[in-house]
Amino acid sequence: MKVRFLLPLALFGVLLAFLAVGLQRDPHEVPSPLVNKPAPPFQVAQLAQAGQAFSPADMKGKVWMLNVWASWCVACRVEHPLLVQLAASRVVPVIGLDYKDKRSDALSFLQKNGDPYNLSAFDGDGRVGIDYGVYGVPETFVIDKNGVIRHKQIGPITAEALDKTILPLIQELNRS
């Protein structure tokens, strides 16, 4: 009879252990299967100049950041001033990927809040985001000179993430 009660108790203990481990992890540090792999290729229209296209191949030979954002995204509004400061420093080209948005809303957002992007690509249907494994905005990718993703930031970029992780990585990648 006691054995019948020990099995559910043991299963409960295992579940409790998994929960405890999961609660100790930072959700912003979810490993991406794309890190250290070539950035997925795409070609989409630019946000401001719909007649012109953008492709990651255009950035070959440069270290750059791809920032996935949207005008409807509250967290994007939080990180936006930091991106404006980063753009002013000209440390790295920042390409925006406007994700599942209306072109007019996105252009209005950038006009009101400043445009930190060298250019923004328009991903109105979200297909590029799917290829990059985006499950929420904002997300930012650091891509090296060979087109390989070297870092993925889930959620808004913070001053701490920029100073401790992103900028040192960009400096290292530019040296190599």
Secondary structure, 3 states (H helix, E strand, C coil): CHHHHHHHHHHHHHHHHHHHHHHCCCHHHCCCCCCCCECCCCCEEECCCCCCEECHHHHCCCCEEEEEECCCCHHHHHHHHHHHHHHHHCCCCEEEEEECCCHHHHHHHHHHHCCCCCEEEEECCCHHHHHCCCCCCCEEEEECCCCEEEEEEECCCCHHHHHHHHHHHHHHHHHC
